Amino acid sequence: MSRSFLVCAVLLFSGCTSTRYRFERVDGDQPVALPLKFDGVYGVRDGALVKAEGRFMNGSDVVTMNFTVFLRPPAEFQSGRYRAVIGSNVNSGNVECPSLDFQGGQTALPAVGGLFVLTDENNRPLYRVRIPATTLARLRPVN
């Protein structure tokens, strides 16, 4: 009996955490997955702030998301902006973060992830991005 309970518990809790990356266009009640590839999260820690940039690409489609995290217990998403070129559409706007995953110590680069919502110029959700906690790489120039 205890073995079956343990198996059920593991299956239940493994479904509650997502380690998968996903980029979606918010389209009514049903989100539509977009084939953008996660290029990484780049940035620097400067005292109590982490300034980061997430990049997503697929051919000529590119989305760049810049955001700031304020470090205090707990870490807090402060603000963000994005620019998206998908097909012939160019959008930009604010980034919201209803769920931030921040892991980091004093001596190493932090890991950042969570659920990010990219809004249009009228503050309506346009894209939704789920990123597993990913260690920041040093900021590098865009190709």
Phi, psi and omega in degrees: 000316182292330179292317179292326176297317180297316179298315179297318180296317179297315179297320180296310183287332178290334177283345182275341180245135181250129176250014181260146175272144179207132176241122185231148168267130179280116185227083183069223181281337184251114175290148180246118179293134177253146185277037178280137179266140180282116181273340178132176176241125183241149178167188181219154173255130179228094182065241183270007181239144169242122177253122188230159178223122175260139181234139182225133187216153169199099184064237180272355177280127182219134173234129177241127182239118178252135180208162181236136176243130177265127184268112170202161179282115351276165177301146187229127173295127184261308181194166178195157176223156177219163172221128182234132171238104182232115187064231178262006181265132174243123179230153172208158180172200183272156174247132173246154181223090180289343180214108181257135173245109182235127178227125180185151178247189182281333189253350184238161174295140182284167172250134183231141175195188178139197177252123182240136179244123180259122187255158177275187183294344177259016180062027173266140179301130179246317178227154175228132184234128173252124180235125174292156179307121185233130180295131178297137170259154177302140181301131179234156181291151178284138179288000000 
